[in-house]
């Protein structure tokens, strides 16, 4: 039986029983179950799931909006709905695994379908912040457990035996005492008539009883990906579709004065060309020129011949070279704003055995996913329909609603797999652009950005600067920590997105005498979350400087870091979003053991350690590198130890750690942007050299599967990579790296 989405259920029910006077967002639990029975002759489980991590807004007093995660047809076919966007982080596999574990279904017999976008049913449906796992852990397990409970109850009623005598395995309910069994498909019609139990009352499995979780499971789309099947947004094709390109001012904020539209319209394959005034909201629709064609190639070819005169009176004039000079001047004075302080840092300096100072900097970088931004839309008859590889579909719905003046219930998003995101697809400007284009012509339109568009119109990882000062006392322990953080503001009086630092940033809560100050410089270039926001850059400065202090104290880095952690404790009691020093110490000790810390190495080789707490993950890494006389760098191996609680999919978890390390190394090695007169200078990969496969290190991954609830893993393994490699470089050749990328210091591969 073909999969039936919620709107299909309503349509079929209306055909059989006449118009239904209800809003799909306000269906009661009972009505939902009745409709699913009408439409399928099977079971689509709809029930309330509410938790602090994933609140679901009631449809009315004492009534919850149902969520649908499981479908079982009468022939026994099981379909599980993956509720969050898939952009390579593996949640289309791991979230259904949580359901399947509690359902006691055979994984090989399950079909996985991307869930419809409807946060009224599913709660949070986004991919970012390594939140998919922790916010779905209870919900997905409860979905499977409630389904299993209903099936067991249905079987027990047929057999007239107590439900406690029944067990489940591989898609069957078993009654061992009588040797009877029933497949799930044989039970769904009876199960659909039963009252749905409160999800909080169902019994969930203990970890020792898991049959699926923790195993290595291949991604559900892997075969389709390697055989080139159309899965991604850029593959979308609709009947009578036109293909679009969109040209914006290279400097953020520029507006169109004029363009050679008549010349463009006369080119082969071109159907139309026009100016969009935009709404001057950089996350939605900036002014530009749209070109519509019979193919993407024709649109791109015409775009190369487009000549636009821009009004740049209010456009960005930002300059990275000027920012570097300005930051250097600002660092000579205390920070304008004090964010945190403790103890008496001046006395700590006076009593110190050694005081160390350093200046660290890192550049702006783009997300540069392999699939450039794209989206397909069809706006017609007061409705808008999207095929979008977005990380935040609800955000896109909200933006388009505001821009087009449509209510959100008139906007439908089909979630398409994204070819990489890293935070870029949290912004939905491409959805707004194609919506505006399709609204003007009334036909389906696929908008595709060029690589140059993607590089020049990103929401960048913001660059930054740290003037660091620290002290070690006569016993060799860290006694003072000071950071004058120099960042950027977009005019709101607050740091620009991704450019802030937390007053609880490591190691501030672990040192008696501290001072964290901040100074902001103006910025108009847009910034945003980049894989492990804040941590991806702050870790480089912080964890490298800790190594400097360990060297100044004449101490082994591992022992110096363990001393900082102190006794095992939560820095904020029972807050999983704060460091647990016991978990931190455990990953540091294990990474030292697994990497052979302290072993004898050939001349020119070195080991470097870094720990960082990011997105509720405790991760330590050791890099082994070699540097020759010409500064040729080889990263031979990076050992990773992570504690993110129990692992859902071992294959996916290892993949995320390996990818994070390579991403972190690639970025640290040679990636950075030059910004002059508001323009990004590096516009393609020939100017932005991503790490090549031949230079990728061996990445050995180990997990401490602690008893805490699982947290995400898309981000935590990235921040320690750069400082571990830089600390290893110092151990190998005595060169201290304080500026990224490494190529700025003359290193090559």
C-alpha positions in Angstrom: 0.0 0.0 0.0 1.3 3.4 -0.9 2.2 5.8 1.9 -0.6 8.2 2.8 0.2 11.6 4.4 -2.1 13.5 6.7 -3.7 15.6 3.9 -4.3 12.4 1.9 -6.2 10.9 4.9 -8.4 14.0 5.1 -9.1 13.9 1.4 -10.0 10.2 1.3 -12.2 10.6 4.4 -14.1 13.5 2.8 -14.6 11.5 -0.4 -16.3 8.7 1.6 -18.1 10.7 4.2 -18.5 14.3 2.9 -16.7 17.5 3.9 -15.1 17.4 7.3 -15.4 20.7 9.2 -12.0 20.7 10.9 -8.6 22.1 10.6 -5.8 19.5 10.1 -3.9 21.3 12.9 -6.8 20.9 15.3 -7.8 17.3 15.0 -8.6 15.5 18.2 -6.8 12.3 19.1 -10.0 10.3 18.6 -10.8 11.9 15.3 -7.3 11.3 14.1 -7.5 7.6 14.8 -10.9 7.3 13.2 -9.6 9.0 10.1 -6.6 6.8 9.8 -8.7 3.7 10.1 -11.0 5.0 7.4 -8.2 5.8 5.0 -5.8 2.9 5.4 -7.4 -0.2 6.9 -4.3 -0.2 9.0 -2.8 1.8 11.8 -1.1 5.2 11.8 -0.3 6.0 15.3 -1.4 9.4 16.4 -1.0 10.5 20.0 0.1 13.3 22.3 3.8 13.5 23.2 4.7 16.3 25.4 8.0 17.0 27.2 10.0 20.0 28.4 12.5 19.4 25.6 9.8 19.3 22.9 6.6 21.1 24.0 3.5 20.5 21.8 0.9 23.2 21.9 -2.6 22.1 22.8 -5.2 22.4 20.0 -7.8 23.3 22.6 -8.2 23.1 26.4 -7.2 19.6 27.7 -6.6 18.4 24.1 -3.3 17.8 22.4 -2.5 17.9 18.7 -1.7 14.3 17.7 1.7 13.2 16.3 2.1 10.5 13.8 5.3 8.5 13.7 4.4 4.9 12.9 2.3 3.3 10.2 1.6 -0.4 10.1 -0.4 -1.8 7.1 -2.6 -4.9 7.4 0.0 -6.8 5.3 2.5 -6.2 8.0 4.5 -3.5 6.2 5.9 -1.0 8.7 6.6 2.6 7.8 8.4 4.9 10.3 8.4 8.7 9.8 11.7 10.6 10.3 10.6 13.9 11.6 13.7 16.1 11.3 15.6 17.3 8.2 18.4 15.2 6.9 21.5 17.1 5.8 24.1 14.4 6.2 24.0 14.1 10.0 22.2 10.8 9.9 18.9 11.6 11.7 16.8 10.0 9.0 18.3 6.8 10.2 18.9 7.3 13.9 15.5 8.8 14.9 13.6 5.9 13.3 16.0 3.5 15.0 14.8 4.8 18.4 11.2 4.1 17.4 12.1 0.6 15.9 13.9 -0.4 19.1 10.9 0.1 21.3 8.5 -1.2 18.6 10.5 -4.5 18.5 10.4 -4.4 14.7 12.8 -6.0 12.3 14.9 -3.2 10.9 15.3 -4.9 7.5 11.5 -4.9 7.1 11.0 -1.2 7.8 10.5 1.6 5.3 11.7 5.0 6.4 9.8 8.1 5.1 10.5 11.8 5.6 7.7 13.1 7.8 5.5 15.9 6.5 6.4 19.3 7.9 3.9 20.1 10.6 5.3 21.2 14.0 1.8 21.1 15.4 2.1 17.3 15.1 5.8 16.6 15.4 7.1 19.3 17.6 10.5 20.7 16.7 11.4 19.8 13.1 14.8 21.4 12.5 18.5 20.4 12.1 20.8 22.5 14.2 22.6 22.8 17.5 23.0 19.0 17.7 19.5 19.0 19.1 17.8 16.3 17.0 18.9 13.4 19.3 18.3 14.9 22.7 14.9 16.5 21.8 13.7 13.3 20.1 15.0 10.7 22.6 11.9 10.4 24.7 9.4 11.2 22.0 10.6 8.6 19.5 11.0 5.8 22.0 7.6 6.6 23.4 6.2 6.4 19.9 7.5 2.9 19.5 6.6 1.8 23.0 3.0 3.0 22.7 2.5 1.2 19.4 3.9 -2.0 20.9 1.6 -1.6 23.9 -1.4 -1.3 21.6 -0.5 -4.3 19.6 0.2 -6.4 22.7 -3.2 -5.4 24.1 -4.9 -6.3 20.9 -3.3 -9.7 20.8 -4.0 -10.5 24.4 -7.7 -9.7 23.8 -7.8 -12.1 20.9 -6.1 -14.8 22.9 -8.0 -13.9 26.1 -4.8 -13.9 28.1 -3.2 -11.3 30.3 -1.1 -8.8 28.4 1.8 -9.4 30.8 2.1 -12.9 29.4 2.8 -11.6 25.9 6.1 -10.5 24.4 7.2 -9.0 21.1 10.0 -9.7 18.7 10.8 -8.9 15.0 7.3 -7.6 14.2 5.3 -10.2 16.1 3.4 -10.6 19.4 4.3 -13.9 21.1 2.5 -15.9 23.7 5.2 -18.3 24.8 3.0 -20.4 27.1 0.7 -21.5 24.2 3.2 -21.1 21.4 1.0 -18.7 19.5 2.1 -15.6 17.6 0.5 -12.9 15.5 2.2 -10.5 13.1 1.7 -6.8 13.7 -0.2 -6.5 10.4 -2.8 -9.0 11.7 -3.4 -6.8 14.8 -3.5 -3.3 13.5 -7.3 -3.0 12.9 -8.0 -4.1 16.5 -5.2 -2.0 17.8 -6.5 1.1 16.0 -9.8 0.8 18.0 -8.1 0.9 21.4 -7.7 3.9 23.6 -4.2 5.3 23.3 -2.3 5.1 26.6 -0.5 8.1 28.0 3.0 7.9 26.6 4.5 8.7 30.0 2.9 5.5 31.4 4.4 3.0 29.0 7.5 1.0 30.0 10.6 1.8 28.0 13.5 -0.7 27.5 16.6 -0.7 29.6 19.8 -0.4 27.8 20.8 -4.0 28.4 17.8 -5.1 26.5 18.5 -3.1 23.3 18.6 -5.2 20.1 19.2 -2.4 17.6 20.5 0.8 19.3 24.3 1.0 19.5 24.8 -1.2 16.4 26.3 0.0 13.1 23.4 0.7 10.7 24.0 2.0 7.2 22.2 5.2 6.3 18.8 4.5 4.9 19.6 6.6 1.8 23.2 5.4 1.3 22.5 3.1 -1.7 20.4 5.8 -3.4 23.2 8.3 -2.9 26.0 6.2 -4.3 23.9 5.1 -7.2 23.0 8.7 -8.1 19.3 8.6 -7.5 17.5 12.0 -7.3 17.3 12.7 -3.5 18.5 16.3 -3.2 16.8 19.7 -3.7 18.9 20.3 -6.7 17.4 17.1 -8.3 13.8 18.3 -8.0 11.8 18.4 -11.3 8.2 19.3 -11.7 6.0 19.4 -14.9 6.1 22.8 -16.7 8.9 24.0 -14.4 11.1 27.0 -15.2 14.6 27.4 -14.0 15.8 30.5 -12.2 19.0 32.3 -11.3 19.1 35.4 -9.0 21.7 38.1 -8.9 22.2 40.2 -5.8 24.6 43.0 -5.1 28.0 41.6 -4.1 28.0 44.0 -1.1 25.2 43.3 1.3 22.6 46.1 1.2 23.0 47.2 -2.4 19.9 47.9 -4.6 19.3 47.7 -8.3 19.4 50.9 -10.2 19.2 49.4 -13.7 20.0 46.2 -15.6 20.2 45.1 -19.3 16.9 43.1 -19.0 16.0 43.4 -22.7 19.4 41.9 -23.8 18.9 39.1 -21.3 15.4 38.3 -22.5 16.6 38.0 -26.0 19.1 35.2 -25.2 18.5 31.6 -26.0 16.2 29.7 -23.6 15.3 32.8 -21.6 11.7 33.2 -20.7 11.8 36.3 -18.6 14.0 38.6 -16.6 12.9 41.2 -14.0 13.9 43.2 -10.9 12.7 42.2 -7.4 12.8 45.2 -5.0 13.1 42.9 -2.0 12.1 43.6 1.6 15.6 44.6 2.7 15.7 41.7 5.2 18.9 39.8 4.6 17.4 36.5 5.8 14.5 36.8 3.4 14.5 38.8 0.2 17.3 41.2 -0.8 17.0 43.3 -4.0 18.2 41.6 -7.2 17.5 40.5 -10.7 15.7 37.3 -11.5 16.3 35.3 -14.7 13.9 32.6 -15.8 14.9 30.0 -18.4 14.1 26.6 -19.8 17.2 25.1 -18.1 19.6 25.9 -15.3 22.4 26.1 -17.9 20.5 28.7 -19.9 19.8 30.7 -16.7 23.5 30.6 -15.6 24.7 31.5 -19.1 22.5 34.5 -19.2 23.5 35.5 -15.7 27.1 35.8 -16.9 26.0 38.4 -19.4 23.9 40.3 -16.9 25.0 43.9 -16.3 23.6 45.6 -13.2 24.1 49.1 -11.9 24.0 49.0 -8.1 23.1 51.7 -5.6 25.6 51.0 -2.8 25.0 54.0 -0.7 23.7 51.8 2.1 25.7 48.7 1.3 28.4 47.1 3.4 31.9 48.7 3.3 33.4 46.1 5.7 37.1 45.3 5.5 38.8 42.4 7.2 42.2 43.9 6.9 40.9 47.1 8.6 39.3 45.0 11.3 42.6 43.3 12.0 44.3 46.6 12.5 41.5 48.0 14.6 41.4 45.0 16.8 45.1 45.2 17.4 44.7 48.8 18.7 41.7 47.9 20.8 43.7 45.1 22.5 46.0 47.6 24.0 43.2 48.8 26.3 40.8 46.9 28.6 37.6 45.6 27.1 34.7 48.0 26.9 32.3 45.6 28.6 33.0 43.2 31.5 31.1 39.9 31.0 32.5 38.0 34.0 35.0 38.3 36.8 35.9 36.4 39.9 38.5 36.6 42.7 41.3 39.2 42.5 43.2 38.7 39.2 45.8 41.3 39.9 46.9 39.7 43.1 47.0 36.3 41.3 49.4 37.9 38.8 51.6 39.3 41.5 51.8 35.9 43.3 52.3 33.9 40.1 55.3 31.9 39.2 54.7 32.7 35.5 52.4 35.0 33.6 51.7 34.3 30.0 50.2 36.6 27.3 49.1 35.8 23.8 47.1 37.2 20.9 44.9 34.8 18.9 42.9 35.5 15.8 40.8 33.6 13.3 39.1 34.7 10.0 35.6 34.7 8.6 34.7 31.5 6.8 31.7 30.4 4.7 29.7 27.2 5.1 30.4 26.1 1.5 28.2 22.9 1.4 28.8 20.8 -1.7 25.2 21.4 -2.8 24.7 25.2 -3.3 21.5 26.8 -2.1 18.5 25.8 -4.1 14.7 25.5 -3.7 11.7 24.8 -5.9 8.4 26.6 -5.3 5.0 26.8 -6.9 2.9 29.8 -5.8 -0.6 29.9 -7.1 -4.3 30.3 -6.1 -3.5 31.8 -2.7 -1.2 28.9 -1.8 2.6 28.2 -1.8 4.2 24.8 -2.1 7.9 24.2 -1.6 10.4 21.4 -2.2 13.2 22.6 0.1 16.5 21.3 1.4 16.2 23.4 4.5 17.4 22.8 8.0 14.5 24.9 9.5 11.4 24.4 7.4 9.1 26.1 9.9 11.3 29.2 9.8 10.9 29.2 6.0 7.1 28.9 6.4 7.0 31.9 8.7 9.3 34.0 6.5 7.3 33.3 3.3 4.0 33.9 5.1 5.2 37.4 6.1 6.6 38.1 2.7 3.7 36.9 0.6 0.9 37.8 3.0 -0.3 34.2 3.2 -1.4 32.5 6.3 0.9 29.6 7.4 -1.8 27.0 6.7 -1.6 27.9 3.0 2.1 27.1 2.8 3.3 23.5 2.4 6.9 22.4 2.6 8.1 19.1 1.3 11.4 18.4 3.2 14.1 17.4 0.8 17.5 16.0 1.7 20.2 18.6 1.8 23.6 18.2 0.4 25.3 19.5 3.5 24.2 22.4 5.7 26.6 23.0 8.7 24.2 25.8 9.7 23.8 27.6 6.4 20.4 26.1 5.7 19.0 27.4 8.9 18.5 30.6 7.0 15.8 30.4 4.3 16.6 33.3 2.0 16.6 31.0 -1.0 13.0 29.9 -0.1 11.9 33.6 0.0 13.7 34.3 -3.3 12.1 31.5 -5.3 8.7 32.2 -3.7 8.8 35.8 -4.9 9.9 34.7 -8.4 7.2 32.0 -8.7 4.5 34.4 -7.3 5.3 36.7 -10.2 5.0 34.1 -12.9 2.5 31.6 -11.4 4.4 28.4 -12.5 6.7 26.0 -10.7 10.2 27.5 -10.5 13.5 25.9 -9.4 16.0 28.4 -8.2 19.7 27.3 -8.1 22.6 29.4 -6.8 26.0 29.2 -8.5 29.0 28.5 -6.3 29.9 32.1 -6.5 26.5 33.1 -5.2 26.9 30.6 -2.4 30.3 32.0 -1.4 29.3 35.7 -1.7 25.9 35.5 0.0 26.5 33.4 3.0 25.8 33.9 6.7 29.5 33.6 7.6 31.3 32.2 10.6 32.4 35.5 12.1 36.1 36.2 12.6 37.4 37.2 16.0 40.3 38.0 18.3 41.4 37.1 21.8 43.9 39.0 23.9 44.6 36.3 26.5 46.6 36.5 29.8 47.0 33.8 32.3 49.1 32.8 35.3 50.3 29.6 37.0 51.1 29.6 40.7 54.3 28.3 42.3 52.7 24.8 42.4 52.3 24.8 38.7 48.5 25.2 38.7 46.4 27.6 36.7 45.6 30.5 39.0 44.4 33.3 36.7 42.6 33.6 33.4 41.8 36.7 31.4 40.3 37.2 28.0 39.7 40.4 26.2 37.4 39.2 23.4 37.1 41.4 20.4 34.2 40.7 18.1 31.6 42.3 15.9 28.1 43.8 16.2 25.5 44.3 13.5 24.1 47.5 15.1 21.8 45.8 17.6 24.1 46.5 20.5 24.7 42.8 20.8 27.4 40.5 19.2 26.5 39.4 15.7 25.2 35.8 15.2 27.9 33.3 16.2 30.2 36.1 17.5 29.3 36.0 21.2 31.2 34.4 24.1 29.5 32.9 27.2 30.3 34.1 30.6 30.6 30.5 31.6 33.0 29.6 28.8 35.7 27.1 29.7 37.7 27.5 31.9 36.1 30.5 33.7 34.1 28.5 36.2 37.1 26.4 37.1 39.6 29.1 37.9 39.5 31.2 41.1 40.7 34.5 39.5 39.1 35.5 36.2 38.2 38.4 34.0 36.3 38.3 30.7 35.8 41.5 28.8 34.4 42.3 25.4 34.7 45.0 22.7 32.6 45.0 19.6 33.3 46.5 16.1 30.6 47.4 13.6 29.8 44.9 10.9 27.2 44.7 8.0 28.3 41.5 6.4 25.8 38.9 7.6 26.9 36.1 10.0 25.3 33.0 11.4 25.7 29.6 13.0 28.6 27.5 11.6 29.1 23.9 12.7 29.5 24.2 16.6 28.8 27.9 16.7 31.2 29.9 18.9 33.0 26.8 20.1 34.5 26.2 16.6 36.6 29.3 17.0 36.8 30.0 20.7 38.2 26.5 21.3 41.2 27.2 19.1 42.2 30.2 21.2 41.3 28.8 24.6 42.7 25.2 24.2 45.9 26.4 22.6 46.5 29.0 25.3 46.0 26.3 28.0 48.8 24.4 26.3 50.9 27.5 26.5 50.3 27.8 30.2 51.1 24.1 30.7 54.4 24.5 28.9 55.1 27.7 30.9 54.5 25.7 34.1 56.8 22.9 32.9 54.0 20.4 33.2 52.5 17.7 31.1 49.4 18.9 29.3 47.2 16.0 30.4 48.0 16.5 34.0 47.7 20.2 33.8 44.2 19.9 32.2 43.1 17.3 34.8 44.1 19.6 37.6 41.9 22.3 36.1 38.9 19.9 36.1 39.4 19.1 39.8 36.8 16.8 41.6 34.0 15.2 39.5 31.0 17.5 39.6 28.5 19.3 37.4 29.5 23.0 37.2 25.8 23.7 37.2 24.2 20.9 39.2 22.4 18.3 37.1 22.4 20.6 34.0 23.4 18.5 31.0 24.3 21.7 29.1 27.1 22.4 31.6 30.4 20.6 32.0 30.6 17.6 34.2 34.2 17.6 35.2 34.2 13.8 35.9 33.0 13.2 32.3 35.6 15.6 31.0 38.4 14.0 33.0 37.3 10.6 31.7 37.6 11.5 28.0 40.9 13.2 28.6 42.4 10.1 30.4 41.1 7.7 27.7 42.3 9.8 24.8 45.7 9.9 26.4 45.7 6.1 26.7 44.3 5.4 23.2 46.7 7.8 21.5 49.8 6.6 23.3 50.4 9.9 25.0 54.0 10.2 26.2 55.4 7.7 23.7 58.7 8.2 22.0 58.3 9.8 18.6 60.6 10.4 15.6 62.3 13.8 15.3 59.9 16.4 13.9 56.9 14.5 15.2 54.6 15.7 18.0 51.4 15.0 19.9 48.9 17.6 20.8 45.9 17.5 23.1 42.7 19.5 23.3 39.5 19.1 25.2 36.3 21.1 24.6 32.8 21.0 25.9 30.3 21.8 23.1 26.6 21.2 22.6 26.4 19.0 25.7 29.2 16.8 24.4 32.5 16.1 26.3 35.2 15.5 23.7 39.0 15.2 23.9 41.3 14.7 20.9 45.0 14.0 20.4 46.6 14.8 17.1 49.9 13.3 15.9 51.7 15.4 13.3 55.1 15.9 11.7 56.7 19.1 10.4 59.7 19.1 8.1 62.3 21.8 7.7 60.2 23.5 4.9 57.1 23.6 7.2 55.4 20.8 5.3 52.8 19.6 7.7 51.4 16.0 7.9 48.6 15.2 10.3 49.1 11.4 10.6 46.3 10.5 13.1 43.7 12.1 15.3 42.4 10.1 18.2 38.9 11.1 19.4 37.2 10.2 22.7 33.6 11.4 23.2 31.0 11.1 25.9 27.6 12.0 24.5 25.8 9.3 26.5 24.6 6.1 24.8 25.2 5.8 21.1 22.2 5.4 18.8 23.9 4.4 15.6 27.5 3.5 16.0 28.2 3.9 12.2 26.6 7.3 12.2 28.4 8.4 15.4 31.8 7.4 14.1 31.0 9.1 10.8 30.1 12.4 12.6 33.4 12.4 14.6 35.5 11.6 11.5 33.8 14.2 9.4 34.1 16.8 12.2 37.9 16.2 12.6 38.5 16.5 8.9 36.3 19.5 8.6 38.1 21.1 11.5 41.5 20.3 10.1 40.5 21.5 6.6 39.3 24.8 8.0 42.3 25.4 10.2 44.8 24.5 7.5 43.9 26.9 4.7 40.4 28.4 4.8 39.6 32.0 5.4 37.9 34.9 3.7 39.2 38.3 2.6 36.5 40.9 2.8 37.1 44.3 1.2 34.6 47.0 0.5 31.9 44.7 1.7 32.8 42.1 -0.9 33.9 38.5 -0.4 37.1 38.0 -2.4 37.2 34.2 -2.5 34.3 33.2 -4.7 35.1 29.6 -5.7 37.1 26.5 -4.6 40.1 27.6 -6.6 40.5 30.4 -4.0 39.2 28.4 -1.1 41.1 25.2 -1.0 39.2 22.5 0.8 41.3 19.6 2.2 42.0 16.9 -0.3 41.5 13.2 0.4 45.2 12.4 0.1 45.9 14.8 3.0 43.1 13.4 5.3 44.4 11.9 8.6 43.5 8.6 10.1 40.7 9.3 12.6 40.3 6.8 15.4 37.1 7.2 17.4 36.2 5.9 20.8 33.1 6.5 23.0 32.4 6.4 26.7 28.8 5.4 26.7 27.8 7.0 30.0 24.4 6.6 31.7 23.2 10.1 30.9 20.6 10.7 28.2 22.2 10.9 24.7 23.1 14.3 23.3 23.9 15.3 19.7 27.2 14.5 17.9 27.1 16.6 14.7 29.1 19.4 16.3 31.0 18.5 19.5 33.9 16.7 17.8 34.9 19.7 15.7 36.1 22.3 18.2 39.1 20.3 19.6 40.5 19.5 16.2 42.3 22.8 15.4 43.9 23.3 18.9 45.0 19.7 19.1 46.7 20.0 15.7 48.2 23.4 16.6 49.5 22.1 20.0 51.0 19.1 18.2 52.8 21.5 15.8 54.4 23.2 18.8 55.5 19.8 20.2 56.9 18.8 16.8 58.8 22.0 15.8 58.4 24.6 18.6 56.3 27.0 16.4 53.4 28.4 18.3 50.4 29.0 16.0 48.2 31.8 17.2 46.6 32.8 13.8 44.4 30.8 11.5 44.6 29.5 8.9 47.9 27.7 9.2 48.9 28.7 5.7 49.3 32.3 7.1 52.2 31.0 9.1 53.8 29.3 6.0 52.6 25.7 6.6 51.9 23.6 3.6 50.8 20.0 3.0 
